[in-house]
Each structure stands twice: as structure tokens, then as C-alpha cells.
Amino acid sequence: MKRMPEKIAVAMSGGVDSSLTAAVLLDGGYEVMGVTMRLWSDSPEEADSTVRAAQEAARTLGIEHRVVDLSSEFRCTVVQYFVDEYLAGRTPNPCVLCNRKIKFGVLWEHVAPMADVMATGHYVDLDWDARRRRYLLRRGRDADKDQSYVLYGLRQNQLAHLTFPLGKWTKDEVRKRAAELHLPAGDGGESQDICFLPGGDYRDFLRRYVPDELRPGPIADESGEVVGQHNGLPFYTIGQRRGLGISASRRLYVLHLDRERNAVVVGPRERLHSVGAVLCDTNFLPFSAPAGSVQVQVQIRYNAPPVPAVLCGRDDGDGAEIHFSRPQPAVTPGQSAVCYWDDLVVGGGVIHRPLHA
């Protein structure tokens, strides 16, 4: 179990959550320093505004502040992963990887010589289970702002030097307290989910980043009949209906992205449903791997409602499987499936492929 820290580094984005995190820790009597990552050089004005906002919050609080340039690591690790996954016909969630590899990985390596613990403004709660001798994550108190889904991949050695002071706060409470403290971000807006997508359009990003990799090809039904043409596999995702540019007697949805044929495979809605999924790149918190079958609730994407399922290891020892209590639509390779026991994060993994009856 971690000892009481002497100095805490707060990852500050200039927003209300990280600014209040620093303030709460100061009120608790800790020595606090702010640290801001410079991540994406394609938008220098936006990056500079983030740094300036964090610096202003740090000045208001009277704490030390440092900027760490991680743009090269971010581009090579997160952005390249994002692009490679789309080119492979999968739909990634880059925030999951960024949290594990960059924010709580490379950034901590920079911070560790200067601080005992690192804090962020994530809405998630951290517990120590003395019986299991493991750190556990729980959903944040504010269900609408809970961010446990994107943190399921954190390893035990990472959780050992982390703290999340806002886990028991609601967003309204955060805004109110920040305004009372006259923090610069007290009335600020929400940050984007994916920081390197101006406007949130990944298609425009791919057009600029890898234009030569976007090859048109056929849109075909499951029998192989061509019903249209697509503009590049990365522009389509499992379950998509709109924007296909095809005319048919019934509604057709994207069922599969066939990279070998460079084809978008479409079919009726009922063919979208899967009974489960094979997971890869797994991480579990209460245990190192599931022993037998474990009853859980699972989210198959960030905003999806949890559904009952059974989690189990695989016979080959590689990854895990989830089996839903009822078939689920649009189980999408590349997205993360995160399992819970009520508010406790069991863990999860990246969806490798859906399972069909």
C-alpha cells in the first residue's frame, strides 16, 4: 500500500477538472506542482492555448508548473496506432492507449524524479484491496462523467503512484468550487475526447495524414453481389447505415470490413448481432486473469449501456472471451470491452473479433 506522499504532480490541461484537482490537494496540505503535456504539434495554437491556460491556473494557485514535450512519443505511439487500426479495418479508441502509454506511462517517467505521486482530474475512484493486495478502480460518483472505461488498461504498478481526487465529486460541485476559488477555468467548456482531431472528424484527419492508403473498392452483400462503391475502408464502421450511398429494397448496415478484398460487407440489421467477443490486450484489476467463468456487466464502447455477460479465459491462454446474456449489435473490432461488478472495474480488453451463434 502506498505511503502518504510528500509531493504530488498534477497533470494539468488548463481545464476546470485538473485545476480544481490541484486546488483540492493544496487544501489537503500537500505540496503540489503542475505539469502539462505538449502532445500534438499539428495544432500549435491550440497546444499553446492549453499550456497558457494551465500556467494561468498554476499562477492563481501559487504552484510550480512545468511543460513536458511528448509530441514525438504521442505521434509515434498513439496517432500511428490510430491510423494503423483504421487501415486494418478496425475502429480504435486512442484514449485508452494514450492513458496507459503516455499520460500514465511516459509522463510519469518524467515526473517521478520530482514527485511521489501523480494526480489527474479523471472522474474515477481508486481503492486498495488489502485482502487481494491489489489496487482497484471504481466508477466516479458522477455517472454522467465517469471515466473508468478509458482507464481499465492501467497496470498495478501504475495505479500504485496515482490518485484521483475528483472521484467522489460531481461535475456541478467541481464547477461551483472552481468558481468560488476564481480559477481561470471555472466556467470553461469540456475538452474534446480525441485531442488531435480538430472538429472531431477522423475522416478528414486520415485524408490529410495517409491519403495514399485510402483506396476505393466495392460495397457487397454477404453473397458477394456488389451493390455500391466505397471511398476507403477506414471511412466505414460496423453498424453504419447512413452515408453508404447505395440504393436497396431494405435497410442495409455495415457488417464487416474485409481488408483482403478491400470490401465493405453489408446486410440486414439482424445480421449485426453477436453472442460474444474475443478480447486481446487484456488487463484485469481484481485478479491477473479470470479463473473459470465470471459474471460481469460489460460495456462494448464508451457510451454503451452495460449488459450482463460472462467473462472467461481462453483455452489457449491468449486473451479472454465475453459471452452476452443476449445478442448485442455492432460489436466492433478495435473498440474496448470493459467489464464491471456494479461500480468496480473488473478489467477488459480490445475486441479482436465478434462471436456469432
N, C-alpha and C positions, 0 to 999 in steps of 0.2 A: 504494500500500500504506500502511496506517495506521501512524503513528508510535507509539512506546511512550507510553501515556497517563500523565498525571501524577495525575489524579483519576478514579476510577470510581464511578458511581452504580449501586447495585444495587437493582433492583425487588424489594421485599420484601413477601411476602404473610403473613409470620408462620409459614410452614411450614418444614419441615426443609430443603428444597432451596434456597430463596433465602437462608435463614440460613447454611447451610454455604457457599454461593457467596460471601457476604461474608467469611466466615472464611478461605476459601482465598485470596482476593485479598489480605486483610490479611497472611497468611503469606507471600505473594509480594512483600511490601514496598510495595504500592500504598496510596495514600490513598483511603479508601473512605467513602462516605456511603450511607445507606439512604433509599429513597423508596417510599412506599406510596400506591397509588391508592385513593381512595374512589369506588366505582363505582355502587352500587345502593342508592338511598335507601328502597326499599320494605321493606328489612330492616335498620333502623338498628342493632339489637342485634348482628346478625351482622357488619355493617360495622365497628362499634366493636370487636368482639372481634378482628377481623382486624388493625385498627390497633394495638390493645393488644399483641397477640402480636408484631407486627413491632417495636414500640417496645421491648418487653422483650428481644427478640433483639439489637436495636441497643445497648441499655444493657449487655447482657452482653459484647458485643464492644467496647464503648467507642467507638462511631462516631456521627457526626451522623445524625439521622433527620428526614425531613420527610414531611408528608402533603399530597398533591395531590388536590383535589376535582375529579374528572372525571365526576361523576354526570350532569350535564346533557349533556355530549358523548356519554357512553355510552348514555344513553336515546335521544337523537336519532339516533345512528349505528348502534349495534348492536341495541338492543332493537327499534327501529322496523323495521330491516331484517328481523329475526327474524319479527316479526309480519306484515310485508308479504309475505314469501316464503311463509309458510304460507297466507295468504289468497289468494295467487296459485296455490295448488296445488303448491307446491314444498316440499322438506324441507331447510332450511338448516343449515349448520354455522356458528354465530355466532362460534365461537372463531377461525376463520380470519380473519374480518373484524376482530375485536377486536384480534388481534395486529398486523395491518398498520396499522389506522387509529388505535387507541387506545394500546395498550402501546408499540408502536414508532413511533407517529406523534405523537399529541398529548402523551403523557407525555414523549417525548424533547424536544419543543419547550420544555417546562417545565424539563427537566433540563439542556439544552445550555449555558445560560449558567453553570452551576455545575460541569460535569464534561466531561471529554474523551471518555469512552466510557460506555456503559450495559451492565450485565451482568444476566442473569437466570439462574434455575436450571433452564432447559429442558435436557432430555437430547438434545442435538444438537451436532454439531461444525462449526466454521467454518474454512474454508481460504481461502487466497489463491492463485489460479492466475496465476502470473507470465506465462505464455505468452498466455493469453486476457485477462489483466488484468481479471479478474472474481473476485468473492467467490463461494465455493461452499459449500453446506451438505451435510453428510453425516449419516447416521443416527447416533444416540447409540450408544455401546458396549453399553449395556444394551438388548437388543432388546425386552424387555417394557415398557420405559419410554420408548422412542424417541418423540420428539415432532416429528420433522421434518415429518410430514404437515401439521400446523397452521401451519407456518412457511414453506411453499413460496411464499407470496404476498409475502414480503419483497423489496423492491427493492434494487438495488445501492447506492443512496445511503443506505439504512437499514442494510444489512449493514456499511457502512464504519465505523460508530461503535458496533458491537455486539461483545460477547464472551460466550461460553457456557462457563464453566469446568468444568461437570459433564459435558461431552460424552464424556469418556473414563472416567467413573466409573460404577459400578453402584449401584443403589439400596441394596443391602446395605452397600456401602462408605460411602455417604453417611450412612446411619443410624448405623453404627458410629462414624464420625469425629465426627458431631454429638454422640453420647452422650459420647465422650471429652472433648469441649470443653464439656460441660454446657450445651449450647444448649437454651433452653426448648422448642424444637420437636423435640428429638432423638428423642422417642418418639411424635411426633404422627402423626395419620392422614393419609390422602390427601384432597386438595381435590376438590370437585365439578368435573366437566367444564364445566358451564354454570352460572356463578356466580349467575345471577338466577332459577334455578328451584328453589325450596325443595322438597326431596323428589324433584327430578328429573322432575316430571310437567308437561310442556309444555301438556297439555290443560287442566289446572286454571288455569295461568297465562293462557291465551287466554280462558278463560271469565271471568276477572276483568278482563282487560285490554281485550278487544274483544267483549263479549257480544253486541252488536247485529250483528256481522258473521258470526255463526255460524248459517247458515241450513240447516235440514234439506232433504233432497232425495232423489232416487231412487238406489238401487243397481241397476245394469243390466248385463246381459251385453253382449257385443260386437254382438249382433244388435239391441240396443235393448230387449229384454224386461226389464221391471222385476222384480227378484227380492227387493227389500227397500227399506228406507229408512235413510238415514244421518243423523247428527246435526250435520253440518257438515264440509265438505271438509278443513279443517285437522286433523281428528281421525284422518285416514287417511294411509297412506304406501304407496308402491309395494312390492309383495311381501307385504303384510299378509294374513294368513289368519284369525287369531283376532280375536274381537270384532266381527265383521261383523253378527252377529245374523240370519243368513239360513240357510235350510234348502235343501240341494240334493243331488242324487244323487251328486255328486262334489265334491271339494275345490275351492273357488274362491279366487282370490287377487286382490288389487287390482292391476290392470294399468295404470290411468291415472286421473288426476283431471281431469275435464272441467269447467273453470271456466265455460265458456259455458252449458252445460246444468245446472251445479251438480250434476253426477252423478259417482258413484263407479263406474268401469267395472271389472268383474271377469271372470275367465276361468280356464282351467286353467293349471297350473304351467308347462307347456311354452311358453305364450304370454308368459311373463315374460322370456324370454331375448332379449338384444340382441347384435348383432355388433360394436357400437361405440357411440360417443357424440360429439356435437358439444359443444365446450367454449367457454365465453365467459369474459371477465375473466381472461385467461391471464397467466401470468408464468413466465419461464424464467430459469435461472441460468447455465448454461454458455454460452448464446447468447441473443440478443434474440428470435429466433423460429426454429423448426425449418426447416432447409433440406432440402427433399425429405422422404424417409421415414426415420424414426429408430426403431431397435429399442429398446424400453424394457420395464420391468416397471411395471405400473400398479396402484394401489390406488384402488378406486372409492368407498370410505368409510373412516373412520378405522381400524376394526379388521379390514378385509378383507385377506385374504392377497394379495400381489402376483401378478399374472398377466402372461404375456408379451403384448405388444401392439406395434402400430406407431403412432407419433405422426407427424402430418404437418400442415402448414399448410393453410388452406383457399384455394380458388381466388379467393374474393372478398377474401382478406386479412384477414378478420374472424375472430379466434379460431383454433381448431385442431380437429383430429379425432383420435380414437384408434380403432383397429381391433383387436379382441381376436383372439388366436390361436385361441380357441374361445369360443362364445357365453357370455355372463355373465348371471345372473339379477338382477332388481331393480336395474337401472341407473336411479338416482333423480335426477331434475332437482332442482337446488339443492345437492346434495352436491358435494364436490370430488373430482376425479380427479387423483391426484398420481403423476407418473412418476419412475422411478429407473433409474440404471445401477448395479446392485449396491447399494452403500450411498450413492451420490451422488444428491442430489436434482436431477433434470433440470428439474422445474417441473410446471405443470399448470394447471387452470382449473376453473371451476364447470360442472357438467354442465347444458347447456342443454336437450338432448333426446337420447334414445337413438336409435341407428340400428338398423333391422331389415333382415333379408335381403330 
